[in-house]
């Protein structure tokens, strides 16, 4: 596992902004990621802030502090997505926000997320600085059923650590050709 995480950190450091969500090319020949082949849809937690701004839950999952790899968090299982929302609801900084779950077809989810970011950017005249705390996502990370260890009462730091390490492990495995068909 340590070697896989080390490889993932090196690969994430070498990727550019056009990288795919799994950090590797597809073995199907059709350009699909493992999660597109396996799931028809993925579940996404979303946030509606008191000022009306709406967005997806995204996080920098890079293990390398010099590299930014912002991904939108998605889930194979709706119950895991609901657990994520339960954890987020307990944080004071989200007390005024409405947290909801949505589903998106796996074959268009990344395109929809990128288009959503572009719409937000256009709404503020193309100035990314006008979108504080929002970064252009480099893709998504799809958490498999039961693999993200979420529990009620997790702090933001604990949540971030769990997300980053699980995402790194999945990216490392997928870059080595693992199909997640267990």
Buried (B, 14 or more C-beta within 10 A) or exposed (E): EEEBBEBBBEBBEEBEEEBBBBBBEBEEEEEBBBBBBBBEBBBBBBBBEEEEEEBBBBBBBBBBEEEBBBBBBBBBBBEBBBBBBBBBEEEEEBEEBEBEBEBBEBBEBBEBBBEBBEEBBEEEEEEEEEBEEBBBBBBBBBBBEEBBEBEEEBEBEBBBEBBBBBBBBBBBBBBEEBEBEE
